[in-house]
């Protein structure tokens, strides 16, 4: 889960861990890049807008490393230029903030056929 808002990261962590998933959290693009270089992830929830930018470039890096990577974009601004640029790389889903538990469960169902 890559998001600059601590409350969003914590909510995702709680929801995913309650279902038995191992969760890695990153608060910015730099932390996420480090984690992605070190490990493989079955699903990545990625906020696209960061104060320092770089959400779309992180998605490009993820897709270069693993073209089949499942990525669900998280945004409160679906029509922002950065979001539209990221959508060109084919994420699994686009989740609009505020995120509900049902949204997370829907992504899990699609990604893992739960």
Secondary structure as GFF3:
##gff-version 3
##sequence-region A 1 114
A	DSSP	alpha_helix	6	18	.	.	.	ID=ss1
A	DSSP	alpha_helix	29	38	.	.	.	ID=ss2
A	DSSP	beta_strand	44	47	.	.	.	ID=ss3
A	DSSP	alpha_helix	55	65	.	.	.	ID=ss4
A	DSSP	beta_strand	71	75	.	.	.	ID=ss5
A	DSSP	alpha_helix	81	87	.	.	.	ID=ss6
A	DSSP	beta_strand	93	96	.	.	.	ID=ss7
A	DSSP	alpha_helix	101	112	.	.	.	ID=ss8
###
